[in-house]
Amino acid sequence: MAATTGQGRGFTTFLVGLTLACVGIAYFSSGFGKPVFAIGLIIFVISLFGFLKIKPLEGKPAMNASPAVMKALGAFLAAFGWVITLFGMHVTDGTTGRIVLALVGIAVSLIGMIFVLPTAFNKNAIWKA
């Protein structure tokens, strides 16, 4: 899970804080939930600052920087395909129209995940250096 003690400690703190925050949200209407949520949120933020402290200690990244626009386009297409699929149910009442919009949405998502994102990440891959 973690390569160093600091990473393990940060990851454990992150999980504990996130778990307590989720428990606090689940029981927020009770008197018990509000302080648990606050404590979990504080621990969660502490873990994020711990991650920032660890980051400079890591070595050189294995991959070179890849184009951000291509990565953003791939992520947008993957998410937008699911938006098409979900909102397609509200666009038409017919089953055929819903199936067609669902298939179009899935196709857009797959294009983003199978073609655009791998192209973006492999553009400056370490084995091409």
C-alpha positions, 0 to 999 in steps of 0.5 A, a space after each residue: 500500500 505504501 512505500 514509506 512509513 510517512 506514506 502509510 501514516 498519511 494513507 491511514 490518517 486519510 482513511 480514518 478521517 474519510 470514514 469518520 466524516 462519512 459516519 458523521 454525514 450518515 448520523 448528521 441529524 443526531 447530536 452524535 453526527 455533527 461532532 464526528 463529522 467535524 472531527 473526521 473533516 479535521 483529520 481528513 484535512 490533516 492527512 491532505 497536508 501530510 500528503 503535500 509534505 511527502 510529495 517533495 520526498 518522492 523521486 522523479 516521476 516515471 512518465 514525462 508530462 503528457 498533453 493536458 488538453 488531450 487528457 482533459 478531452 478524454 476525461 470530458 468524453 468519458 463523463 459526457 457519454 454518461 451524461 448522454 446516457 442518463 439524460 437520454 431517459 428524460 429526452 424521449 418516452 419511447 424505448 427505442 429512443 432511450 436505447 439509441 441514446 444509451 448506446 450513443 452515450 456508451 460509445 462516446 464514453 468508450 471513445 474517450 476511454 479507449 482512444 483519446 486517453 491512452 493516446 494522451 498518456 502514451 504520447 510522452 511515455 517513458 519507453 519512447 524517451 
